Amino acid sequence: MKQTLPLFFICLILLGCRKDPEDINVLEQTPPRTLAEQMPGEWTLEAVSYVSEFTIEIEGLPLPINNSGTDKNARGSMSIDATNMDYNARYTVMLAIPFLPLPSFPVPDNIQFAGNYNISGGNIGVQNSGGSRTLEVISHGPYHLTFQTTSILNLGLPLPGVSDIPVDVILHYVKDF
């Protein structure tokens, strides 16, 4: 009995401190639904996936080269306001070329672009005085934006019949809070 009396008073105090549900303010916040609503803000690059397909000519015979992979150590950011977009991505593509002594070698790449943007269908067009880029939106949500674009790798060494190596990259950004 002596132990239940203090427990009774504690319960009475706790019940007396309850708030009426009408006194509680709950912010009703609906996450943005459209791409245009979701884009503004600061973003961090989480990962880059890539596919590179090109052909090397060896003694007149074409040798198709296909490479793909994901760089989860990629670094980059993106800043978007109502009219401007500025994004960058630094990542590494692992290239495997059959006649080289190494099984694969890393080729660093960097994409950087800024300018006015517009949304058309599933694409984001970014323009500045130096040109334009098209970003094909793969997926988007309140806290992520994933798009595909193309980059050109510079190997720094000559390959037979190859001057540029195109790389299709998928950039996955997550929203900063």
QUIGIGI-V961949 format. One record per residue. NEAR is the number of other C-alpha atoms within 12 Angstrom. Layout:
BEGIN
NEAR / NEAR
END
This chain:
BEGIN
7 / 8 / 9 / 10 / 11 / 12 / 13 / 14 / 14 / 14 / 14 / 13 / 12 / 12 / 12 / 11 / 10 / 13 / 11 / 10 / 8 / 8 / 8 / 9 / 9 / 8 / 6 / 6 / 7 / 10 / 13 / 16 / 14 / 18 / 29 / 26 / 20 / 25 / 37 / 26 / 28 / 24 / 32 / 30 / 33 / 30 / 29 / 36 / 33 / 34 / 29 / 30 / 25 / 28 / 24 / 24 / 17 / 15 / 9 / 10 / 11 / 14 / 20 / 19 / 24 / 24 / 29 / 23 / 24 / 24 / 29 / 22 / 18 / 29 / 27 / 30 / 31 / 34 / 29 / 32 / 22 / 19 / 22 / 24 / 32 / 30 / 34 / 27 / 34 / 28 / 34 / 32 / 37 / 27 / 31 / 23 / 25 / 19 / 17 / 12 / 9 / 12 / 13 / 20 / 17 / 21 / 24 / 24 / 31 / 26 / 32 / 24 / 31 / 27 / 27 / 26 / 29 / 26 / 24 / 15 / 15 / 20 / 23 / 31 / 28 / 29 / 22 / 18 / 11 / 11 / 13 / 20 / 29 / 26 / 33 / 25 / 28 / 22 / 23 / 26 / 22 / 25 / 26 / 30 / 39 / 34 / 32 / 29 / 32 / 26 / 30 / 25 / 31 / 22 / 22 / 14 / 13 / 12 / 22 / 19 / 18 / 24 / 18 / 21 / 30 / 25 / 35 / 30 / 39 / 35 / 43 / 40 / 38 / 28 / 25 / 20 / 10
END
